[in-house]
Amino acid sequence: MSYKLTLFILLFMPMLSLAQASKQENTKQKGNADPVQASYVAEAHQLTLEAAMLLTNRARAAAKTLNKDVSIAIVDASGQVIMLSRGNGVGPHNTEAARRKAYTSLSTKTSTLLLARSARENADTYNLANLPELLLLGGGCPIWYKGHVIGGIGIAGGGGPENDHKIALAAAIEDAAILIH
């Protein structure tokens, strides 16, 4: 083998192996991961603090259109509080009610207004009202992103379950595909 050919091979072999490693990494990033690994780990979307603050501000603005000041809770997909905000003059019980509504809607993937109405009408779901953390009172809605529940919002103090529900729905951030229903 000639000296030039040997030098050429020695110089370009590392480049070929780097290109191969880069190709494998790109394949994994594009979703072609090992199927065994994919069965053990699921991708999850997390609600950010910035999103929780915007949801809270949008809900508060909706409440003001009804001349109401409310308590607002935002929980993440695991039920942990990201944001808890009590409006001026709102009773202290409303803060806990907002948190429990957010948790209930996240946990059941259902608005608490619909859940409360279903529980009253259906003997099979009536006992949901007896679970310690659940609150079957309108004003809680799951927060959806790309077909997955990523959190919950709870509103309390808006003048009734229907108002609380309307305020929660108004917090959606459609242009970011963060939906509430």
FENNOR-V942558 format. One record per residue. PHI is phi as a letter, one per 40 degrees, with the letter a starting at -180 (NA if undefined). PSI is psi in whole degrees, -180 to 180 (NA if undefined). Layout:
phi:PHI psi:PSI
phi:PHI psi:PSI
This chain:
phi:NA psi:139
phi:c psi:159
phi:c psi:-41
phi:c psi:-42
phi:c psi:-42
phi:c psi:-43
phi:c psi:-43
phi:d psi:-46
phi:c psi:-43
phi:c psi:-35
phi:c psi:-36
phi:c psi:-13
phi:c psi:-47
phi:c psi:-34
phi:c psi:-40
phi:c psi:-41
phi:c psi:-36
phi:c psi:-41
phi:c psi:-41
phi:c psi:-44
phi:c psi:-39
phi:c psi:-40
phi:c psi:-42
phi:c psi:-40
phi:c psi:-43
phi:c psi:-38
phi:c psi:-44
phi:c psi:-39
phi:c psi:-27
phi:c psi:7
phi:g psi:7
phi:c psi:43
phi:c psi:165
phi:d psi:124
phi:c psi:-29
phi:c psi:-46
phi:c psi:-40
phi:c psi:-25
phi:c psi:-12
phi:b psi:-18
phi:b psi:130
phi:b psi:143
phi:c psi:145
phi:b psi:145
phi:b psi:135
phi:b psi:137
phi:c psi:128
phi:c psi:164
phi:c psi:-40
phi:c psi:-42
phi:c psi:-42
phi:c psi:-39
phi:c psi:-41
phi:c psi:-42
phi:d psi:-44
phi:c psi:-46
phi:c psi:-39
phi:c psi:-40
phi:c psi:-43
phi:c psi:-40
phi:c psi:-40
phi:c psi:-39
phi:c psi:-38
phi:c psi:-30
phi:c psi:-21
phi:c psi:8
phi:f psi:41
phi:b psi:150
phi:b psi:130
phi:b psi:166
phi:c psi:141
phi:b psi:134
phi:b psi:138
phi:b psi:126
phi:b psi:153
phi:c psi:-175
phi:c psi:-19
phi:c psi:4
phi:g psi:5
phi:c psi:140
phi:c psi:128
phi:c psi:-41
phi:a psi:135
phi:b psi:119
phi:b psi:126
phi:b psi:127
phi:c psi:157
phi:c psi:130
phi:g psi:1
phi:c psi:137
phi:d psi:145
phi:c psi:-28
phi:c psi:-25
phi:c psi:-29
phi:c psi:-46
phi:c psi:-37
phi:c psi:-42
phi:c psi:-44
phi:c psi:-46
phi:c psi:-35
phi:c psi:-43
phi:c psi:-45
phi:c psi:-44
phi:c psi:-45
phi:c psi:-38
phi:c psi:-50
phi:c psi:-39
phi:c psi:-9
phi:f psi:34
phi:a psi:147
phi:c psi:145
phi:c psi:-25
phi:c psi:-48
phi:c psi:-41
phi:c psi:-44
phi:c psi:-43
phi:c psi:-40
phi:c psi:-40
phi:c psi:-37
phi:c psi:-34
phi:c psi:-16
phi:b psi:118
phi:c psi:-27
phi:c psi:-28
phi:b psi:0
phi:d psi:-38
phi:c psi:-8
phi:d psi:-31
phi:c psi:-17
phi:c psi:-5
phi:c psi:134
phi:d psi:-42
phi:c psi:-19
phi:c psi:142
phi:b psi:111
phi:c psi:77
phi:a psi:129
phi:d psi:146
phi:h psi:-4
phi:b psi:136
phi:a psi:143
phi:c psi:150
phi:b psi:124
phi:b psi:146
phi:a psi:119
phi:f psi:44
phi:g psi:7
phi:b psi:141
phi:c psi:122
phi:b psi:3
phi:i psi:-170
phi:a psi:152
phi:b psi:139
phi:b psi:134
phi:b psi:136
phi:a psi:143
phi:g psi:12
phi:c psi:8
phi:g psi:18
phi:h psi:162
phi:d psi:-39
phi:c psi:-43
phi:c psi:-45
phi:d psi:-41
phi:c psi:-47
phi:c psi:-41
phi:c psi:-43
phi:c psi:-45
phi:c psi:-35
phi:c psi:-13
phi:c psi:-11
phi:d psi:148
phi:b psi:79
phi:d psi:-41
phi:c psi:-15
phi:b psi:9
phi:g psi:26
phi:c psi:104
phi:b psi:152
phi:b psi:124
phi:a psi:NA
